Amino acid sequence: MCHSPSGSRATARSGRVEEFADAATEEGGESKLSALLYDVSQQVQDSLQSMLKMTGEIEQCSDEIEVEIEQAKEGVADKYRVLEEEKERFQKVALAALNILSGGI
């Protein structure tokens, strides 16, 4: 995008409008206006290409994030399964200890 030295887009746009007006009123204004239109169209095309590139990068990052989320979900599921197995073992040991303490078999 074209920005004015102050960073203001509005100022840059109003400058462009003034350039159009100046180009149209000057002698040979048609060729200057055509050149200005060509310059603006090139800037628009460059901006669109840049946006397409960014969109592709965003999609790639999004895909990578989704893969990482799936891996994290699988990791959590594995840890949950391990904890459930440990819980069952602990409960069996606790029941065996209670049976021993109560004089059971």
Residue pairs with C-beta under 8 A, 6 or more apart in sequence:
1 9
1 43
1 47
2 12
2 16
2 43
3 9
3 12
4 11
4 12
4 15
16 40
19 36
20 33
20 36
23 29
23 32
23 33
23 35
23 36
24 33
26 32
98 104
99 105
